[in-house]
Amino acid sequence: MKLLPRILPLSNDQRRAKLMSDLIHEEAKIGGQLFGPVPQGHHRQFFCLDEYTWVWHEEWTENGQRQVMTTRYTVHPGGVLKSQGDGRYLPVSMDEARNLFKATQLYQRRIDAKYDRMLQAT
């Protein structure tokens, strides 16, 4: 057992931050499986970062080179903006906005089901 946590326990804010990080990580794994099996050698995540932001992150190796793609969707009353790689935010098409909406609905159903199972087990 590690001695330092026993000497310097986490503050309430640190425990809350760790719990939120752990929950987002678990939800990201579930979200990464929304669109079918994750190919071997790939790492895929899809998650809700905050009330306005959704993130799709994928890593894989291609021709011996590690590839990384992160897409950040920011939802505003006037539409959805997307950023990939260069940090610029551009509006998405209506079709892409619809697909994102469907994905967020499916994500929410799967996350709710996971939490329901956890609560029933307690």
MDTraj code that builds the backbone (N, CA, C; nanometers):
import mdtraj as md
import numpy as np

residues = "MET LYS LEU LEU PRO ARG ILE LEU PRO LEU SER ASN ASP GLN ARG ARG ALA LYS LEU MET SER ASP LEU ILE HIS GLU GLU ALA LYS ILE GLY GLY GLN LEU PHE GLY PRO VAL PRO GLN GLY HIS HIS ARG GLN PHE PHE CYS LEU ASP GLU TYR THR TRP VAL TRP HIS GLU GLU TRP THR GLU ASN GLY GLN ARG GLN VAL MET THR THR ARG TYR THR VAL HIS PRO GLY GLY VAL LEU LYS SER GLN GLY ASP GLY ARG TYR LEU PRO VAL SER MET ASP GLU ALA ARG ASN LEU PHE LYS ALA THR GLN LEU TYR GLN ARG ARG ILE ASP ALA LYS TYR ASP ARG MET LEU GLN ALA THR".split()
xyz = np.array([
    [0.0843, -0.1176, 0.0000],
    [0.0000, 0.0000, 0.0000],
    [0.0889, 0.1241, 0.0000],
    [0.0543, 0.2224, -0.0782],
    [0.1340, 0.3438, -0.0857],
    [0.1160, 0.4250, 0.0417],
    [0.2241, 0.4798, 0.0916],
    [0.2225, 0.5533, 0.2171],
    [0.1765, 0.6974, 0.1998],
    [0.2156, 0.7621, 0.0901],
    [0.1849, 0.9033, 0.0729],
    [0.0355, 0.9340, 0.0790],
    [-0.0530, 0.8581, 0.0108],
    [-0.1953, 0.8888, 0.0220],
    [-0.2486, 0.8772, 0.1653],
    [-0.1846, 0.7942, 0.2443],
    [-0.2283, 0.7817, 0.3834],
    [-0.1841, 0.9031, 0.4641],
    [-0.0691, 0.9598, 0.4268],
    [-0.0186, 1.0772, 0.4982],
    [-0.0880, 1.2032, 0.4495],
    [-0.1000, 1.2169, 0.3173],
    [-0.1620, 1.3351, 0.2564],
    [-0.2839, 1.2921, 0.1753],
    [-0.3968, 1.2673, 0.2417],
    [-0.5152, 1.2232, 0.1667],
    [-0.5636, 1.3323, 0.0714],
    [-0.6376, 1.2880, -0.0297],
    [-0.6909, 1.3819, -0.1284],
    [-0.7940, 1.4742, -0.0642],
    [-0.7942, 1.5975, -0.1104],
    [-0.8970, 1.6910, -0.0651],
    [-1.0292, 1.6550, -0.1339],
    [-1.1372, 1.7129, -0.0872],
    [-1.2675, 1.6883, -0.1510],
    [-1.2643, 1.7300, -0.2976],
    [-1.2006, 1.8421, -0.3292],
    [-1.1920, 1.8874, -0.4681],
    [-1.1104, 1.7905, -0.5533],
    [-1.0015, 1.7376, -0.4966],
    [-0.9200, 1.6412, -0.5704],
    [-0.9946, 1.5111, -0.5933],
    [-1.0683, 1.4644, -0.4928],
    [-1.1477, 1.3421, -0.5087],
    [-1.2559, 1.3621, -0.6146],
    [-1.3213, 1.4775, -0.6115],
    [-1.4266, 1.5081, -0.7089],
    [-1.3681, 1.5137, -0.8498],
    [-1.2518, 1.5777, -0.8652],
    [-1.1873, 1.5865, -0.9969],
    [-1.1469, 1.4485, -1.0469],
    [-1.0942, 1.3642, -0.9593],
    [-1.0557, 1.2281, -0.9990],
    [-1.1779, 1.1469, -1.0388],
    [-1.2851, 1.1590, -0.9617],
    [-1.4082, 1.0872, -0.9948],
    [-1.4604, 1.1309, -1.1311],
    [-1.4625, 1.2616, -1.1578],
    [-1.5099, 1.3107, -1.2874],
    [-1.4209, 1.2595, -1.4006],
    [-1.2906, 1.2600, -1.3792],
    [-1.1976, 1.2093, -1.4801],
    [-1.2214, 1.0605, -1.5058],
    [-1.2392, 0.9836, -1.3986],
    [-1.2646, 0.8400, -1.4128],
    [-1.3958, 0.8138, -1.4865],
    [-1.4993, 0.8916, -1.4562],
    [-1.6292, 0.8737, -1.5226],
    [-1.6191, 0.9068, -1.6714],
    [-1.5537, 1.0175, -1.7045],
    [-1.5385, 1.0548, -1.8454],
    [-1.4597, 0.9465, -1.9202],
    [-1.3556, 0.8940, -1.8566],
    [-1.2754, 0.7891, -1.9204],
    [-1.3613, 0.6646, -1.9481],
    [-1.4414, 0.6242, -1.8514],
    [-1.5277, 0.5066, -1.8684],
    [-1.6333, 0.5321, -1.9759],
    [-1.6932, 0.6508, -1.9736],
    [-1.7935, 0.6852, -2.0738],
    [-1.7311, 0.6922, -2.2129],
    [-1.6071, 0.7403, -2.2220],
    [-1.5387, 0.7504, -2.3510],
    [-1.5177, 0.6127, -2.4132],
    [-1.4870, 0.5126, -2.3295],
    [-1.4712, 0.3760, -2.3808],
    [-1.6036, 0.3245, -2.4364],
    [-1.7118, 0.3473, -2.3625],
    [-1.8440, 0.3046, -2.4096],
    [-1.8780, 0.3772, -2.5396],
    [-1.8549, 0.5078, -2.5429],
    [-1.8824, 0.5865, -2.6626],
    [-1.8006, 0.5425, -2.7819],
    [-1.6790, 0.4961, -2.7577],
    [-1.5930, 0.4521, -2.8670],
    [-1.6428, 0.3275, -2.9367],
    [-1.7353, 0.2561, -2.8750],
    [-1.7900, 0.1332, -2.9326],
    [-1.9257, 0.1544, -2.9994],
    [-1.9723, 0.2787, -3.0036],
    [-2.1051, 0.3073, -3.0600],
    [-2.1192, 0.2667, -3.2057],
    [-2.0124, 0.2754, -3.2803],
    [-2.0209, 0.2565, -3.4248],
    [-1.9602, 0.1251, -3.4688],
    [-1.9668, 0.0280, -3.3793],
    [-1.9166, -0.1041, -3.4118],
    [-1.7878, -0.1342, -3.3386],
    [-1.7374, -0.2552, -3.3610],
    [-1.6147, -0.2966, -3.2921],
    [-1.4974, -0.2063, -3.3285],
    [-1.4117, -0.1843, -3.2315],
    [-1.2909, -0.1067, -3.2535],
    [-1.1865, -0.2016, -3.3118],
    [-1.1326, -0.1688, -3.4291],
    [-1.0337, -0.2588, -3.4910],
    [-0.9127, -0.2800, -3.4000],
    [-0.8533, -0.3966, -3.4099],
    [-0.7342, -0.4263, -3.3311],
    [-0.6262, -0.3231, -3.3640],
    [-0.5603, -0.2763, -3.2609],
    [-0.4564, -0.1755, -3.2780],
    [-0.5082, -0.0337, -3.2795],
    [-0.6400, -0.0179, -3.2716],
    [-0.7006, 0.1155, -3.2664],
    [-0.7441, 0.1450, -3.1238],
    [-0.7462, 0.2710, -3.0924],
    [-0.7996, 0.3193, -2.9654],
    [-0.8988, 0.4281, -3.0029],
    [-1.0240, 0.4103, -2.9641],
    [-1.1292, 0.5035, -3.0049],
    [-1.2087, 0.5475, -2.8837],
    [-1.2383, 0.6772, -2.8782],
    [-1.3207, 0.7330, -2.7716],
    [-1.4204, 0.8327, -2.8294],
    [-1.5385, 0.8357, -2.7709],
    [-1.6386, 0.9373, -2.8027],
    [-1.7046, 0.9723, -2.6715],
    [-1.7055, 1.1006, -2.6368],
    [-1.7589, 1.1374, -2.5064],
    [-1.8032, 1.2828, -2.5015],
    [-1.8828, 1.3083, -2.3997],
    [-1.9328, 1.4418, -2.3713],
    [-1.8379, 1.5050, -2.2697],
    [-1.7698, 1.6107, -2.3093],
    [-1.6742, 1.6762, -2.2219],
    [-1.7441, 1.7711, -2.1252],
    [-1.8407, 1.8456, -2.1763],
    [-1.9215, 1.9347, -2.0943],
    [-2.0547, 1.9552, -2.1658],
    [-2.1367, 2.0437, -2.1174],
    [-2.2712, 2.0536, -2.1757],
    [-2.2737, 2.1017, -2.3204],
    [-2.1630, 2.1540, -2.3723],
    [-2.1582, 2.2039, -2.5096],
    [-2.0609, 2.1294, -2.6003],
    [-1.9779, 2.0415, -2.5433],
    [-1.8658, 1.9867, -2.6189],
    [-1.8673, 1.8344, -2.6239],
    [-1.8537, 1.7811, -2.7460],
    [-1.8405, 1.6376, -2.7699],
    [-1.7071, 1.6133, -2.8370],
    [-1.6422, 1.5035, -2.7999],
    [-1.5098, 1.4737, -2.8529],
    [-1.5092, 1.3330, -2.9119],
    [-1.4533, 1.3210, -3.0340],
    [-1.4263, 1.1931, -3.0985],
    [-1.2749, 1.1860, -3.1112],
    [-1.2151, 1.0828, -3.0527],
    [-1.0692, 1.0689, -3.0547],
    [-1.0353, 0.9271, -3.0998],
    [-0.9410, 0.9177, -3.1919],
    [-0.8995, 0.7857, -3.2398],
    [-0.7487, 0.7857, -3.2622],
    [-0.6865, 0.6732, -3.2248],
    [-0.5429, 0.6527, -3.2463],
    [-0.5252, 0.5163, -3.3119],
    [-0.4279, 0.5078, -3.4039],
    [-0.3978, 0.3818, -3.4701],
    [-0.2583, 0.3924, -3.5307],
    [-0.2083, 0.2801, -3.5776],
    [-0.0782, 0.2770, -3.6435],
    [-0.1000, 0.2433, -3.7899],
    [-0.0356, 0.3211, -3.8751],
    [-0.0474, 0.3013, -4.0193],
    [0.0926, 0.3101, -4.0789],
    [0.1354, 0.2058, -4.1479],
    [0.2701, 0.2003, -4.2062],
    [0.3774, 0.2298, -4.1022],
    [0.3572, 0.1774, -3.9811],
    [0.4545, 0.1950, -3.8749],
    [0.4512, 0.3307, -3.8054],
    [0.3620, 0.4176, -3.8495],
    [0.3524, 0.5514, -3.7920],
    [0.2250, 0.5643, -3.7083],
    [0.2403, 0.6186, -3.5893],
    [0.1243, 0.6422, -3.5023],
    [0.0427, 0.7575, -3.5596],
    [-0.0864, 0.7328, -3.5751],
    [-0.1788, 0.8338, -3.6271],
    [-0.2757, 0.8724, -3.5152],
    [-0.3106, 0.9986, -3.5085],
    [-0.4041, 1.0477, -3.4076],
    [-0.4994, 1.1455, -3.4748],
    [-0.6285, 1.1287, -3.4488],
    [-0.7279, 1.2242, -3.4989],
    [-0.8232, 1.2564, -3.3856],
    [-0.8336, 1.3829, -3.3539],
    [-0.9281, 1.4279, -3.2528],
    [-1.0210, 1.5286, -3.3179],
    [-1.1496, 1.5056, -3.3026],
    [-1.2510, 1.5954, -3.3538],
    [-1.3302, 1.6468, -3.2345],
    [-1.3403, 1.7775, -3.2252],
    [-1.4146, 1.8394, -3.1158],
    [-1.5351, 1.9112, -3.1761],
    [-1.6534, 1.8751, -3.1284],
    [-1.7776, 1.9383, -3.1718],
    [-1.8266, 2.0298, -3.0601],
    [-1.8549, 2.1543, -3.0938],
    [-1.9085, 2.2487, -2.9975],
    [-2.0484, 2.2876, -3.0444],
    [-2.1463, 2.2631, -2.9581],
    [-2.2860, 2.2861, -2.9925],
    [-2.3282, 2.4238, -2.9417],
    [-2.3803, 2.5050, -3.0324],
    [-2.4289, 2.6387, -3.0012],
    [-2.5734, 2.6503, -3.0470],
    [-2.6480, 2.7474, -2.9953],
    [-2.7874, 2.7633, -3.0416],
    [-2.7979, 2.7812, -3.1933],
    [-2.6955, 2.8408, -3.2554],
    [-2.6998, 2.8650, -3.3992],
    [-2.6455, 2.7528, -3.4845],
    [-2.5963, 2.6462, -3.4224],
    [-2.5416, 2.5355, -3.5002],
    [-2.4289, 2.4649, -3.4283],
    [-2.3626, 2.3786, -3.5019],
    [-2.2537, 2.2985, -3.4468],
    [-2.1250, 2.3358, -3.5195],
    [-2.0201, 2.3600, -3.4405],
    [-1.8888, 2.3878, -3.4962],
    [-1.7985, 2.2681, -3.4711],
    [-1.7061, 2.2442, -3.5646],
    [-1.6164, 2.1294, -3.5557],
    [-1.4730, 2.1764, -3.5718],
    [-1.3855, 2.1175, -3.4886],
    [-1.2430, 2.1448, -3.4983],
    [-1.1701, 2.0122, -3.5120],
    [-1.0771, 2.0073, -3.6077],
    [-0.9948, 1.8877, -3.6295],
    [-0.8526, 1.9314, -3.6568],
    [-0.7625, 1.8901, -3.5707],
    [-0.6204, 1.9087, -3.5987],
    [-0.5676, 2.0506, -3.5861],
    [-0.6093, 2.1394, -3.6738],
    [-0.5471, 2.2718, -3.6785],
    [-0.6078, 2.3711, -3.5793],
    [-0.7129, 2.3304, -3.5076],
    [-0.7716, 2.4171, -3.4060],
    [-0.8770, 2.5143, -3.4564],
    [-0.8908, 2.5261, -3.5900],
    [-0.9947, 2.6145, -3.6429],
    [-1.1307, 2.5480, -3.6263],
    [-1.2307, 2.6260, -3.5910],
    [-1.3672, 2.5763, -3.5789],
    [-1.4455, 2.6173, -3.7028],
    [-1.5064, 2.5166, -3.7656],
    [-1.5854, 2.5401, -3.8857],
    [-1.7244, 2.4818, -3.8657],
    [-1.8271, 2.5426, -3.9266],
    [-1.9617, 2.4863, -3.9141],
    [-1.9712, 2.3504, -3.9838],
    [-2.0530, 2.2614, -3.9277],
    [-2.0743, 2.1311, -3.9901],
    [-2.1971, 2.1373, -4.0798],
    [-2.2054, 2.0426, -4.1714],
    [-2.3223, 2.0337, -4.2590],
    [-2.4432, 1.9870, -4.1781],
    [-2.5598, 2.0033, -4.2341],
    [-2.6822, 1.9581, -4.1676],
    [-2.6784, 1.8068, -4.1486],
    [-2.6279, 1.7338, -4.2475],
    [-2.6178, 1.5876, -4.2346],
    [-2.5248, 1.5488, -4.1204],
    [-2.4101, 1.6145, -4.1108],
    [-2.3174, 1.5822, -4.0022],
    [-2.3778, 1.6192, -3.8663],
    [-2.4500, 1.7289, -3.8596],
    [-2.5161, 1.7676, -3.7344],
    [-2.6204, 1.6624, -3.6949],
    [-2.6968, 1.6127, -3.7932],
    [-2.7953, 1.5071, -3.7650],
    [-2.7269, 1.3801, -3.7152],
    [-2.6170, 1.3415, -3.7795],
    [-2.5436, 1.2222, -3.7373],
    [-2.4879, 1.2387, -3.5963],
    [-2.4367, 1.3569, -3.5654],
    [-2.3866, 1.3832, -3.4304],
    [-2.5014, 1.3733, -3.3302],
    [-2.6160, 1.4288, -3.3637],
    [-2.7320, 1.4218, -3.2745],
    [-2.7718, 1.2773, -3.2483],
    [-2.7766, 1.1956, -3.3526],
    [-2.8101, 1.0534, -3.3358],
    [-2.7072, 0.9836, -3.2489],
    [-2.5803, 1.0147, -3.2711],
    [-2.4732, 0.9532, -3.1916],
    [-2.4850, 0.9927, -3.0452],
    [-2.5186, 1.1191, -3.0182],
    [-2.5310, 1.1633, -2.8787],
    [-2.6507, 1.0969, -2.8112],
    [-2.7573, 1.0737, -2.8857],
    [-2.8727, 1.0040, -2.8279],
    [-2.8370, 0.8600, -2.7921],
    [-2.7711, 0.7903, -2.8837],
    [-2.7288, 0.6530, -2.8591],
    [-2.6313, 0.6467, -2.7423],
    [-2.5370, 0.7396, -2.7392],
    [-2.4405, 0.7502, -2.6299],
    [-2.5155, 0.7632, -2.4965],
    [-2.6111, 0.8550, -2.4915],
    [-2.6835, 0.8786, -2.3663],
    [-2.7597, 0.7543, -2.3220],
    [-2.8206, 0.6830, -2.4156],
    [-2.8923, 0.5594, -2.3797],
    [-2.7970, 0.4554, -2.3221],
    [-2.6813, 0.4398, -2.3850],
    [-2.5843, 0.3395, -2.3364],
    [-2.5260, 0.3779, -2.2008],
    [-2.4970, 0.5047, -2.1828],
    [-2.4427, 0.5517, -2.0546],
    [-2.5475, 0.5363, -1.9457],
    [-2.6715, 0.5753, -1.9745],
    [-2.7796, 0.5602, -1.8756],
    [-2.7971, 0.4139, -1.8365],
    [-2.7927, 0.3249, -1.9345],
    [-2.8072, 0.1813, -1.9060],
    [-2.6937, 0.1326, -1.8175],
    [-2.5728, 0.1783, -1.8443],
    [-2.4561, 0.1388, -1.7634],
    [-2.4746, 0.1851, -1.6190],
    [-2.5142, 0.3103, -1.6005],
    [-2.5329, 0.3627, -1.4647],
    [-2.6506, 0.2944, -1.3954],
    [-2.7571, 0.2642, -1.4686],
    [-2.8700, 0.1929, -1.4096],
    [-2.8266, 0.0567, -1.3566],
    [-2.7465, -0.0154, -1.4363],
    [-2.6955, -0.1464, -1.3910],
    [-2.6091, -0.1322, -1.2659],
    [-2.5247, -0.0293, -1.2640],
    [-2.4388, -0.0077, -1.1474],
    [-2.5217, 0.0238, -1.0234],
    [-2.6239, 0.1058, -1.0383],
    [-2.7073, 0.1424, -0.9243],
    [-2.7884, 0.0237, -0.8735],
    [-2.8334, -0.0635, -0.9639],
    [-2.9100, -0.1812, -0.9240],
    [-2.8217, -0.2815, -0.8509],
    [-2.6922, -0.2806, -0.8800],
    [-2.6008, -0.3757, -0.8171],
    [-2.5628, -0.3328, -0.6744],
    [-2.5937, -0.2092, -0.6398],
    [-2.5562, -0.1621, -0.5052],
    [-2.6646, -0.1892, -0.4039],
])
top = md.Topology()
chain = top.add_chain()
for i, resn in enumerate(residues, 1):
    res = top.add_residue(resn, chain, resSeq=i)
    for name in ("N", "CA", "C"):
        top.add_atom(name, md.element.get_by_symbol(name[0]), res)
traj = md.Trajectory(xyz[None], top)
